[in-house]
Amino acid sequence: MLIYKILRAEEWAALEAEGETGGAPIDLADGYVHFSTAEQAAETAAKHFAGAEGLKLLAYDAERLPELRWEPSRGGQLFPHLYAPLRRDQALWVADLPLGPEGHVFPPEMR
């Protein structure tokens, strides 16, 4: 199953430069990297990245992340949380996540 991480431009630049990161400020504060499923990603973008431009969407294979845990979060839904650094070399693909008139426009690979 693919899971997704949204990064701001500066977070993406740091991941590209260093090869791994502890994540966004919220990830560092919570002690794990927040991911979303395809079904959860649009709501995540709307809630945490509303109006933000220059975002990147990274896809990861949940089965290849042994430190991944599924834990209840928004509305009791299970969300994937990574208790390890986010690594660039584990991403299956990276795409721009442009801002459209009705919110962020997700790539066709997610449909």
N, C-alpha and C positions, 0 to 999 in steps of 0.2 A: 504494500500500500504506500502510495506517495503522500508525504506530508510537506507542508510549506512554511517557509520563514520569510517574512517581509523585513527588509532592511532599508533604512534611510541612506542617502548618498554617502554620508561620512562613515556610517557603520560598514557599508559595502567596501568603501575605500580601505578601511582598516583591515577588513577580512582579506581583501586582495593583497595588501602589502605584507601582512603577517602570516597568512595561511590559516589562522584560527583566531577565534575571539570568544570572550565570555558572553557576548551578545550586547543588546541594547541596555540602556540604564535600568529598565524594568527587569530585564533578565538578571543583571548583576544584583539588583536589590532582592529579587526573589530566590536567587541561588540556583536557577536553572534556565535553560533557553526555551522560550515559549514557541511552540509550533501550532499550526492549524491544519485540519483536514481540508479537502477541497470544499466541502459543504460549509465549513466554518470560516474560511478565509475572507470572504466578502464582508462578513460582520466584523471580523477582526480589523480589517482595513478601515471600515467606517467608524469603528469605535476608537481605535488607537492612532490612526493615520489620516483622519478626515482633513481634506484640503492639502495634504502633503504631496509635493511633486518630487520627481527624481528618485522614486522608490525602485527597489529591485525585489523580485520574487525568486526565491530559491526553492528547488524541489529536492527532496531527500527520500530515500527508501527507508521506511520505518523499520523494516526487518534487518537492515544493516547497521542499526544504531543500538548496540546492546545496553547502553545506559539510558534508553528511552523508557519512560513510564507513562501510562495513561491514567490521568487523575481528573477528578471532577473539578469543574470550574464554572464559567458562565452558565446559568440556568441548569446546573447539574450535569451538563454534557461532559463527556470524557475528552480531554485535550491531551495531545502529546507534549511531554516535557522532557527535555534532554538534560541529564545531570552530568554533563561533560562539555568541554569547549565545542563550539560550532566550528567545523573544519570545512574549508573551501574545497578540498580534494574529495570530499564525500558528496558534494552536491552533484546531482544528476544533470541538472540544467539550471540556467539563470536567465531570467527574462526581465525586461523593463515592465514596470507596473504603472502605466500612464494614468493621469487623472483626466477623466472625461466629464461631460456636463452632469452626469448622474452618479458620479463616484469613480472609483478606480476600475479600469478596464483590464480584466484578467485574460490571459492568453487562451487560445482555443484548446491547448493541451489539457486544460483543467475541466473541460466540459465533457 
